[in-house]
Amino acid sequence: MSDSFLGDMFGARNRGGAAGSGQPWPMNNLWEAFDQLKGQFEQKTGGSRMAKGDVRAAVLTLLAEAPMHGYQIIREIEERSGGSWKPSPGSVYPTLQLLTDEGLITASESDGRKTYSLTVEGRAVVDADAPKAAPWESGPAKEGNRSGALAKAGIELAQAAAQVGRSGTPEQIGQATDVLAEARRRLYSILAQD
């Protein structure tokens, strides 16, 4: 992120002011800048896709621990992958149906929700695959963990900066600009370390 980007975002360049205030509005292009920043993080960190068999393996691995419903499975996979892999309902629910058809899991309904659990056959499949790492512990999900956490932190930082820009005083906005400039310098110093 260049100083000019920070300057543009926090009002170093006068691009117009708040109506009647005579002061430049510091966040005229905030949302455009935020979307651009978010897009850059997502492009660099969101490109890894898991293989089709990984959803199946993840579902079986999780159900070996405890019975779950579909959205619990999705949340667990996302949490265990550090946010780098969140399978869609369109991949999890067909997998659950397939595993049910194969006799590896069963579904029971309670309070309008289907809860899935392993059958004896399903447990045997999981036990046979026990030496293998869970899908979120290897491959694209693991590789994405580090960069996914960085992207999330960057987006959260941009959201905090946006909040300061929307509701902060000119002094607070100046302090925020200094903090972001220092953070940028410190990040580059990390790369410069041996």
TORRO-158053 format. One record per residue (C-alpha): residue number from 0; residue in three letters; x, y, z. Coordinates in Angstrom, 1 decimal, padded with zeros to 4 digits. Each point is the difference from the previous one (the first is absolute). Example, Ala and Ser with C-alpha at 12.3 -4.5 7.8 and 13.67 -1.06 7.14 Angstrom:
BEGIN
REC   k   r   east  north     up
REC   0 ALA  012.3 -004.5  007.8
REC   1 SER  001.4  003.4 -000.7
This chain:
BEGIN
REC   k   r   east  north     up
REC   0 MET  000.0  000.0  000.0
REC   1 SER  001.6  003.2 -001.1
REC   2 ASP  000.1  003.3  002.0
REC   3 SER -002.1  001.6 -002.7
REC   4 PHE -002.7 -002.7  000.5
REC   5 LEU  000.0  000.7  003.7
REC   6 GLY  000.0  003.7 -000.7
REC   7 ASP -002.9 -000.2 -002.4
REC   8 MET -002.0 -002.2  002.4
REC   9 PHE  000.6  002.2  003.1
REC  10 GLY -000.4  003.4 -001.6
REC  11 ALA  003.5  001.2 -000.7
REC  12 ARG -001.2  001.1 -003.4
REC  13 ASN -003.1  002.2  000.0
REC  14 ARG -002.6 -001.6 -002.2
REC  15 GLY -002.9  002.0  001.2
REC  16 GLY -001.4  000.6  003.3
REC  17 ALA -002.9 -000.7  002.2
REC  18 ALA -002.9  002.2 -000.9
REC  19 GLY  000.4  003.4  001.4
REC  20 SER  002.8 -000.8  002.3
REC  21 GLY  002.9  001.5 -001.9
REC  22 GLN  002.0 -003.1  001.1
REC  23 PRO  001.0 -002.8 -002.3
REC  24 TRP -001.9 -003.2  000.6
REC  25 PRO  002.7 -002.6  000.7
REC  26 MET -001.8 -003.1 -001.3
REC  27 ASN -001.5  001.0 -003.3
REC  28 ASN  001.2 -003.2 -001.7
REC  29 LEU  000.2 -002.2  003.1
REC  30 TRP -002.3 -002.7 -001.2
REC  31 GLU  001.7 -000.2 -003.4
REC  32 ALA  003.3 -000.3  001.8
REC  33 PHE -001.3 -002.6  002.4
REC  34 ASP -001.4 -002.1 -002.8
REC  35 GLN  003.2  000.3 -001.9
REC  36 LEU  002.0 -001.1  003.0
REC  37 LYS -002.3 -002.9  000.8
REC  38 GLY  000.1 -001.1 -003.7
REC  39 GLN  003.8  000.0  000.1
REC  40 PHE  000.1 -002.2  003.1
REC  41 GLU -002.6 -002.4 -001.4
REC  42 GLN  001.8 -000.3 -003.3
REC  43 LYS  003.2 -000.9  001.7
REC  44 THR -001.4 -002.3  002.6
REC  45 GLY -003.3 -001.4 -001.2
REC  46 GLY  001.1 -001.9 -003.1
REC  47 SER  000.5 -003.5  001.6
REC  48 ARG -002.8 -002.4 -000.6
REC  49 MET -000.2 -003.4  001.7
REC  50 ALA -000.4 -003.2 -002.0
REC  51 LYS -003.4 -001.7 -000.1
REC  52 GLY  001.1 -002.8  002.2
REC  53 ASP  001.1  002.4  002.7
REC  54 VAL -003.6  000.9  000.9
REC  55 ARG -000.8 -003.7  000.4
REC  56 ALA  003.2 -000.6  002.1
REC  57 ALA -000.8  003.1  002.2
REC  58 VAL -003.6 -001.1  000.6
REC  59 LEU  001.1 -003.5  001.0
REC  60 THR  002.8  001.3  002.2
REC  61 LEU -002.4  002.4  001.9
REC  62 LEU -002.8 -002.5  000.4
REC  63 ALA  002.6 -002.4  001.5
REC  64 GLU  000.3  002.5  002.8
REC  65 ALA -003.7  000.7  000.6
REC  66 PRO -003.4  000.1 -001.8
REC  67 MET -000.6  003.3 -001.7
REC  68 HIS -002.5  001.8 -002.3
REC  69 GLY  001.1  001.4 -003.3
REC  70 TYR  000.7  003.6  001.0
REC  71 GLN  002.0 -001.2  003.0
REC  72 ILE  002.2 -001.9 -002.4
REC  73 ILE  000.5  003.1 -002.2
REC  74 ARG  000.9  002.1  003.0
REC  75 GLU  002.4 -002.6  001.4
REC  76 ILE  001.8 -000.3 -003.3
REC  77 GLU  000.3  003.8 -000.3
REC  78 GLU  001.2  000.3  003.6
REC  79 ARG  002.5 -002.9 -000.2
REC  80 SER  001.4  001.4 -003.3
REC  81 GLY  000.5  003.4  001.6
REC  82 GLY -002.6  001.5 -002.4
REC  83 SER  001.8 -001.0 -003.1
REC  84 TRP -002.5 -002.7 -001.0
REC  85 LYS -003.8  000.3  000.4
REC  86 PRO -001.8 -002.6 -002.1
REC  87 SER -003.3  001.1 -001.3
REC  88 PRO -003.3 -001.6  001.0
REC  89 GLY -000.1 -001.1 -003.7
REC  90 SER  003.0 -002.2  000.5
REC  91 VAL -000.6 -001.2  003.6
REC  92 TYR -003.7 -001.0 -000.2
REC  93 PRO  000.4 -002.1 -003.2
REC  94 THR  003.0 -001.7  001.7
REC  95 LEU -002.1 -000.7  003.0
REC  96 GLN -002.7 -001.6 -002.2
REC  97 LEU  002.6 -002.0 -001.9
REC  98 LEU  001.5 -001.3  003.3
REC  99 THR -003.5 -000.9  001.2
REC 100 ASP -000.7 -001.9 -003.2
REC 101 GLU  003.3 -001.9  000.4
REC 102 GLY -001.0 -001.0  003.5
REC 103 LEU  003.0  001.8  001.6
REC 104 ILE -002.2  002.5  002.0
REC 105 THR -003.5  000.2  001.2
REC 106 ALA -002.3  003.0  000.5
REC 107 SER -002.4  000.5  002.8
REC 108 GLU -002.4  002.9  000.2
REC 109 SER -000.4  002.0  003.2
REC 110 ASP -001.6  003.4  000.4
REC 111 GLY -000.3  000.3 -003.8
REC 112 ARG  003.7 -000.6 -000.6
REC 113 LYS  001.8 -003.0 -001.3
REC 114 THR  002.9 -001.1  002.1
REC 115 TYR  002.5 -002.4 -001.6
REC 116 SER  002.1 -002.7  001.6
REC 117 LEU  002.3 -002.8 -001.1
REC 118 THR -001.2 -003.5 -000.5
REC 119 VAL  002.2 -003.0  000.8
REC 120 GLU  001.0 -000.1 -003.6
REC 121 GLY  000.8  003.7  000.1
REC 122 ARG  002.1 -000.4  003.1
REC 123 ALA  002.0 -002.8 -001.8
REC 124 VAL  000.7  002.4 -002.9
REC 125 VAL  001.2  002.7  002.4
REC 126 ASP  002.2 -002.4  001.9
REC 127 ALA  001.5 -001.3 -003.3
REC 128 ASP  000.8  003.7 -000.9
REC 129 ALA  001.3  000.8  003.5
REC 130 PRO  003.7  000.4 -001.1
REC 131 LYS -001.0  002.7 -002.5
REC 132 ALA -000.1  003.6  001.1
REC 133 ALA -003.4  001.8  000.1
REC 134 PRO -000.6  002.1 -003.2
REC 135 TRP  000.4  003.2  002.0
REC 136 GLU  003.4 -001.1  001.2
REC 137 SER  001.5 -000.4 -003.4
REC 138 GLY -000.1  001.3 -003.6
REC 139 PRO -001.6  003.3 -000.9
REC 140 ALA -001.8  000.5  003.2
REC 141 LYS  003.1 -000.2  002.1
REC 142 GLU  002.0  002.2 -002.4
REC 143 GLY -002.8  002.5  000.1
REC 144 ASN -000.1  000.1  003.8
REC 145 ARG  002.8  002.5  000.4
REC 146 SER -001.0  002.3 -002.9
REC 147 GLY -003.7 -000.4  000.9
REC 148 ALA  000.7  001.3  003.6
REC 149 LEU  002.0  002.9 -001.5
REC 150 ALA -002.8  000.9 -002.4
REC 151 LYS -002.6 -000.1  002.8
REC 152 ALA  002.3  002.3  002.2
REC 153 GLY  000.4  002.4 -002.9
REC 154 ILE -003.7  000.2 -000.7
REC 155 GLU -000.7  000.6  003.7
REC 156 LEU  002.7  002.7  000.0
REC 157 ALA -001.7  001.7 -003.0
REC 158 GLN -003.3 -000.2  001.8
REC 159 ALA  001.4  001.6  003.1
REC 160 ALA  001.6  002.8 -002.1
REC 161 ALA -003.4  000.5 -001.8
REC 162 GLN -001.7  000.4  003.4
REC 163 VAL  002.6  002.6  001.1
REC 164 GLY -000.5  001.8 -003.3
REC 165 ARG -003.8  000.1  000.4
REC 166 SER -000.2  001.0  003.6
REC 167 GLY  003.4  001.3  001.1
REC 168 THR  001.1  003.5  000.6
REC 169 PRO  002.6  001.6 -002.2
REC 170 GLU  002.6 -000.8  002.7
REC 171 GLN -001.1 -003.6  000.3
REC 172 ILE  000.2 -000.4 -003.8
REC 173 GLY  003.5  001.4  000.1
REC 174 GLN  001.0 -002.5  002.7
REC 175 ALA -001.6 -002.8 -002.0
REC 176 THR  002.0  001.0 -003.1
REC 177 ASP  003.2 -000.1  002.1
REC 178 VAL -000.8 -003.4  001.4
REC 179 LEU -000.7 -001.4 -003.5
REC 180 ALA  003.2  001.5 -001.4
REC 181 GLU  002.0 -001.6  002.9
REC 182 ALA -001.8 -003.3 -000.5
REC 183 ARG  001.0  000.0 -003.7
REC 184 ARG  003.6  000.8  000.9
REC 185 ARG  000.1 -002.8  002.6
REC 186 LEU -001.5 -002.5 -002.5
REC 187 TYR  002.7  000.7 -002.5
REC 188 SER  002.6 -000.3  002.7
REC 189 ILE -001.2 -003.6  000.6
REC 190 LEU  000.8 -000.8 -003.6
REC 191 ALA  003.4  001.6  000.4
REC 192 GLN  001.0 -002.3  002.9
REC 193 ASP  002.2 -003.0 -000.7
